[in-house]
Amino acid sequence: MGVATGILELKASYYEKLCADFRKKRDRICSALDRIGLTPIVPQGAYYVLGDASPLPGRDSKEKAMFLLERTKVASVPGKAFYHDDGGENLVRFCFAKEDDVLDEACRRLEGLKL
């Protein structure tokens, strides 16, 4: 009941700012992924993004995620964790619900990756 009341009482400006903040974060990570060739699937309403990991070495999305972690120290989740078939084998998922300085550092590290 308390959460519902809070949601109803918050002004539209709160949600507008929240949307704008997450849009900036989304665009920052998507731009970084695009620059290094991990073409993002740009979400419309999430706090994570899937990147095309096919340019990365590895037999599956787990190996590709581990390659990224070892080379950049940026964690991602293997795409196969979200599929029942092999649909996610060339995808990795990044969360962008981070403080700006953390997200900026992750993007800087990713952009330093040479493929």
N, C-alpha and C positions, 0 to 999 in steps of 0.2 A: 504494500500500500504506500509506503514511504517513497519508493522509487517512482511509482506511477504518479504520485502527487508532484514529485520533483520534476519529472518530465513535462507535466502539464503546466507547471508554473514557470519554467525557464522561458526566457524571451527568445524570439526567433533569431535575434542577433547572436545568441550563444551558438546556435546550430550553424548559422551562416559562417561564423568565425571558425568553428570546428571543421566544417567542410573545406573552407579555404586553406586552412593549415594542412589538412591531409592531402589536398590536391597538390600543394607545393611539394610535400614530401614524396608523393607518388611521382610527380614529374621529375624530381631530382634523381630518384633511383632509376626510373625508366630511361632518362637521358644517359646516365652512366652505363647502364646495360646496353643501350643502343650503340654507344660509342665503342664498346669493346666487342661488339658483334654477337651479343646474347640478346637478340631481339625480344623485347618484352611484349607480353600480352597485357595491354593496359587495362586495369580493372576500372569499373565505373563506381564501385561502392564498397571496396574492401580495404584492408590495411596490409595487404601483401600483394606481391606481383610475381607472376611466373615468367621466367626467362628461357629462351630457346638455348639449351646447352649443347646442341649438336656440334658446335665448333670445338668443344672441350674434349680432351682425351678421356677415355674410359669406356667400358663396355655397357654401363647402365647409368642411370641418374645418380645412384649412390656413389659410384666411383667418380663421376663428374663433380658432385657436390664436395667430395673429399679432396679432389684436386684443387678446387677453389679455396677450400679451407686451408690447405697446406700452403698454397702460393700467396694468398691474400690475407689470411686470418679472418676472413668474412664467412660466417656460417650461412648455409642455405639448407633447405629441406629437399631431399630427392623427390622429384615429381611422381615417381612410382608409388609413393606413400598415399597418393590421392586418387589412384585408379585401380580398378579391379583387373584390367587387362594390361597390355604393355603401352598404353596410351601416354604415360608420363615418362617414358624412358629417356627422352631428350629434353626434359624440363627440370628446372630447379626453382624453388620458391623462396623469395626474400620477404621478410617482414619490414615494413617501413614505419611502423608505429614506434619510433625512437625519438629521443631528444635530438635536436638539430645537429649538435656537435658530433654525436655518435653516428648519425646518418651521413653527415658530411665526410667523416673519416672513413666510413665503409665505402662510400662512393670513390673517394680518393684512392683507396687501396685497390678497388676493382679496376679503376681506370689505369692503374699502373701495370695491370696484367698484360703481358705480351703473348698473343696467340699466334 
